[in-house]
């Protein structure tokens, strides 16, 4: 994942990472991301306000953190977030596929979903390779870390058009149009189409 610097982290925990106390519906919590010592990615931890103040020493230096509200949901259920095909489903699929050439598309989709009030940008962090923008899904609490590709203003309209075309074709590039294969003609038709053939003498017997 280090190449494109895009990460999809699990949705929020149901209890505090420091005290293991279950969260209550509507409780104010703190979500924090920490560098994963075993990979190039990040670990997510959720804390109650008391747990955040008394978190252990190894949890003291997060990469990013923000405050939110815990919303109780039925386990293993995503509340109507991908019932219909659209920009959110395409966004999820492109992140899972993690192909380098979709880097700009993923960023454009993240901005579109933020405008649709499905994602919210919780933080941004400058790294040696650029700015990482952190988005949280408003319903599920899932976190996405997207590299800001710093798209030139002149290219934004073209990229938006490409994204719209992807949405119109179900998230897949349109099939290229194949050139029409010319129909085979008979010798008589070929002679009629080529006037020079009429001036050539017949072959001797």
C-alpha positions, 0 to 999 in steps of 0.5 A: 500500500505504500506506493499509492498511500491509500488506506481503508481502515475498519469501522469504529470499535464498540469499546474503548481501546484503553479501558475496554468499556463499551461505548454508549450510543451518542457518546463522544469519543476520540478516534486516533491513527497510529503508525503500524510497526508491522507494515507501512499502514496505520492502526486505528484505536477509539477511546472514550474521553476518560480513556483518552486522558489515561491512555497507555504510554505506547498510545501517546503519539498518534499520527492523527486524531479527531473527536466524533460521536459513537453511533450504535449499529447492528453488528456486521450490517452496513446501513443502506450505504451501498444499496445502489450503484454510484460514486460510493460503490465505485470509490470503495472498489477502486480503493480495494483494487488499489491500482496506481492509475486510479489515484486521481479518480479516488481523490475526486470521488472522495471530494464528491462524497464529502459534498454529498455528506457521506464522508467528512474530512477529519484531518490532513497531514503533510508527509515527505511524499505529499498531503494525506487527507483523512476521511471518515464515513458518517454512518459506518465510521470507516476511515479512508486515508487518501493521498492528495495528488495535487491535481492542476486546476486545468485537469480537474474538469477533464477528470470530473468528466471521466468520473461521470463516464465511469458512473454512467458505465457502472464503474467500468471504462467504456468498451472501445469502438471496433472499426467496421470490417469491410464486406468482401466484394466479388470480382465483378464488384471490384472491377466496377469500383476500379475503373483502371481494370477496364483498360487492362487487356485480357490475358492471352489464352 
